[in-house]
Amino acid sequence: MSLSSSPVPQTGVPGVRHSTFDHTREFMGITVLFFDEKVNSVIHGFIPAGRANHYMPSLKAGSIVKVDHFEVARYSSMYKITDHLFLIRFISPTIIDEVITGAPEINLQS
């Protein structure tokens, strides 16, 4: 599956635009939005805190990536940030590879 990824804007940490914290301000993970241009759909992705450092170098706003070996789960309405029914969870074997050739331009304003 090839998806466009863009960390959700918010923090000042280089390479990470949004981090998720719980009510005690404990870091829970990184929220990523994936745009599947084949079906014109945005899918919410979540990287747990324990895997955040591993994936940080692969996360660049507006990049086109190929994601393999991930988990798909139903969305909890409490955390729903897209209209998609499912959520992509990064697990231990998840691999992110940036796609350089033939990648379309991503409009981050929409």
KEKE-3310 file (N, C-alpha, C; in steps of 0.2 Angstrom, whole numbers, plus 5000, padded with zeros to 4 digits):
npx = (5004:5003:5005:5002:5010:5008:5013:5003:5000:5007:5018:5034:5045:5058:5054:5042:5026:5015:5011:5005:4998:4993:4981:4989:5000:5009:5019:5011:5011:5013:5003:4998:4993:4987:4985:4976:4977:4971:4958:4954:4954:4957:4967:4969:4984:4993:5007:5014:5021:5033:5038:5041:5053:5060:5053:5054:5064:5059:5048:5042:5034:5023:5028:5029:5025:5028:5020:5022:5017:5008:4995:4977:4964:4947:4940:4940:4927:4930:4942:4942:4948:4947:4936:4936:4933:4943:4959:4976:4988:5005:5016:5028:5034:5032:5036:5042:5045:5051:5045:5052:5053:5042:5033:5018:5014:5010:4996:4996:4988:4974)
npy = (4994:5011:5026:5044:5053:5063:5071:5077:5095:5103:5103:5109:5101:5095:5087:5081:5084:5083:5077:5065:5067:5061:5065:5067:5073:5064:5057:5049:5045:5047:5055:5052:5057:5049:5050:5042:5043:5035:5032:5044:5047:5050:5043:5039:5037:5029:5030:5022:5028:5020:5016:5027:5034:5026:5027:5041:5046:5043:5051:5064:5079:5079:5070:5055:5039:5021:5009:4995:4980:4983:4986:4986:4994:4996:5012:5021:5031:5041:5046:5050:5058:5058:5055:5042:5024:5016:5014:5015:5006:5007:4993:4982:4975:4985:4994:5008:5016:5029:5035:5040:5042:5047:5052:5061:5078:5084:5093:5102:5111:5108)
npz = (5000:4995:5002:5005:5018:5032:5046:5059:5061:5075:5086:5091:5089:5079:5064:5069:5070:5077:5093:5104:5120:5136:5149:5160:5154:5149:5136:5123:5110:5092:5080:5064:5048:5034:5016:5004:4988:4978:4982:4987:5001:5018:5031:5048:5056:5069:5080:5093:5108:5112:5100:5093:5092:5083:5071:5068:5060:5047:5045:5037:5033:5021:5013:5002:5005:5007:5016:5025:5033:5044:5057:5056:5063:5070:5072:5087:5093:5101:5099:5086:5071:5058:5044:5040:5043:5049:5057:5056:5064:5069:5071:5078:5067:5057:5042:5035:5019:5010:4995:4981:4966:4954:4962:4967:4969:4985:4992:5005:5010:5009)
capx = (5000:5007:5001:5005:5010:5010:5012:4998:5004:5007:5023:5040:5050:5059:5051:5036:5021:5010:5012:4999:4999:4987:4979:4995:5005:5013:5019:5007:5013:5013:4998:5000:4988:4989:4981:4976:4974:4967:4951:4953:4953:4962:4967:4973:4989:4996:5014:5015:5027:5038:5041:5041:5060:5062:5050:5055:5068:5055:5042:5043:5028:5022:5032:5025:5029:5026:5020:5021:5016:5004:4989:4971:4959:4941:4941:4936:4924:4933:4949:4941:4950:4945:4929:4938:4931:4948:4965:4982:4993:5012:5018:5035:5037:5030:5041:5041:5050:5050:5045:5055:5052:5035:5028:5014:5014:5004:4994:4995:4983:4968)
capy = (5000:5017:5032:5050:5054:5070:5072:5082:5100:5106:5104:5112:5095:5094:5081:5078:5090:5082:5072:5064:5066:5060:5070:5068:5075:5058:5056:5043:5043:5052:5055:5054:5057:5046:5052:5037:5046:5031:5032:5051:5046:5052:5038:5041:5033:5031:5027:5022:5031:5015:5015:5034:5036:5021:5029:5048:5048:5042:5055:5070:5082:5080:5064:5050:5033:5015:5007:4988:4976:4987:4983:4990:4993:5000:5018:5023:5038:5046:5048:5050:5064:5058:5051:5035:5019:5012:5017:5011:5006:5004:4988:4980:4974:4990:4997:5014:5018:5035:5034:5046:5043:5047:5054:5067:5084:5084:5100:5102:5116:5106)
capz = (5000:4995:5005:5007:5025:5034:5053:5060:5063:5081:5090:5089:5088:5072:5061:5072:5070:5083:5098:5108:5127:5140:5154:5164:5150:5147:5129:5121:5103:5086:5076:5057:5043:5027:5011:4999:4982:4974:4984:4989:5008:5023:5036:5054:5058:5076:5082:5100:5111:5112:5093:5090:5090:5078:5065:5067:5054:5041:5045:5034:5031:5013:5009:4999:5008:5006:5023:5025:5040:5049:5059:5055:5068:5070:5075:5093:5091:5106:5096:5078:5068:5051:5043:5039:5048:5052:5060:5055:5069:5068:5076:5078:5060:5052:5038:5031:5014:5006:4988:4978:4959:4951:4967:4965:4974:4990:4994:5012:5012:5009)
cpx = (5004:5003:5005:5005:5011:5008:5007:5001:5002:5013:5029:5046:5051:5057:5045:5032:5016:5011:5006:5001:4992:4986:4985:5001:5011:5013:5016:5009:5013:5007:5000:4994:4990:4983:4981:4973:4970:4960:4949:4951:4958:4961:4971:4977:4991:5002:5014:5021:5033:5041:5042:5048:5062:5059:5051:5059:5064:5049:5044:5036:5028:5025:5027:5029:5025:5026:5018:5021:5014:4998:4983:4966:4953:4943:4937:4933:4927:4939:4948:4943:4949:4938:4930:4936:4937:4954:4971:4987:5000:5013:5025:5038:5035:5036:5039:5046:5047:5050:5047:5053:5045:5030:5024:5015:5008:5003:4992:4990:4976:4966)
cpy = (5006:5022:5038:5051:5061:5070:5078:5088:5102:5107:5107:5107:5094:5087:5078:5084:5089:5076:5071:5063:5065:5065:5072:5071:5070:5057:5049:5040:5048:5050:5057:5053:5054:5048:5046:5041:5042:5031:5039:5051:5048:5046:5040:5036:5034:5027:5027:5025:5026:5014:5022:5035:5032:5024:5037:5050:5047:5046:5062:5073:5082:5074:5059:5043:5027:5012:4999:4985:4981:4984:4988:4988:4998:5007:5019:5030:5043:5049:5050:5057:5064:5055:5044:5030:5016:5017:5012:5012:5003:4999:4986:4979:4979:4993:5003:5016:5024:5033:5041:5047:5043:5049:5061:5072:5083:5091:5099:5107:5114:5101)
cpz = (5000:4998:5006:5014:5027:5042:5054:5063:5071:5085:5087:5088:5081:5069:5064:5073:5075:5087:5102:5115:5131:5145:5159:5161:5148:5140:5127:5114:5098:5082:5069:5053:5036:5022:5006:4993:4978:4975:4987:4997:5012:5029:5042:5055:5065:5077:5089:5102:5111:5105:5090:5088:5084:5071:5063:5061:5047:5040:5043:5031:5024:5010:5007:5002:5006:5013:5022:5032:5045:5052:5058:5060:5067:5074:5081:5092:5096:5103:5088:5076:5061:5050:5041:5045:5052:5053:5058:5061:5067:5073:5074:5071:5055:5049:5034:5026:5010:4999:4984:4971:4958:4957:4966:4971:4979:4992:5001:5015:5012:5015)
residu = (MET:SER:LEU:SER:SER:SER:PRO:VAL:PRO:GLN:THR:GLY:VAL:PRO:GLY:VAL:ARG:HIS:SER:THR:PHE:ASP:HIS:THR:ARG:GLU:PHE:MET:GLY:ILE:THR:VAL:LEU:PHE:PHE:ASP:GLU:LYS:VAL:ASN:SER:VAL:ILE:HIS:GLY:PHE:ILE:PRO:ALA:GLY:ARG:ALA:ASN:HIS:TYR:MET:PRO:SER:LEU:LYS:ALA:GLY:SER:ILE:VAL:LYS:VAL:ASP:HIS:PHE:GLU:VAL:ALA:ARG:TYR:SER:SER:MET:TYR:LYS:ILE:THR:ASP:HIS:LEU:PHE:LEU:ILE:ARG:PHE:ILE:SER:PRO:THR:ILE:ILE:ASP:GLU:VAL:ILE:THR:GLY:ALA:PRO:GLU:ILE:ASN:LEU:GLN:SER)
# end
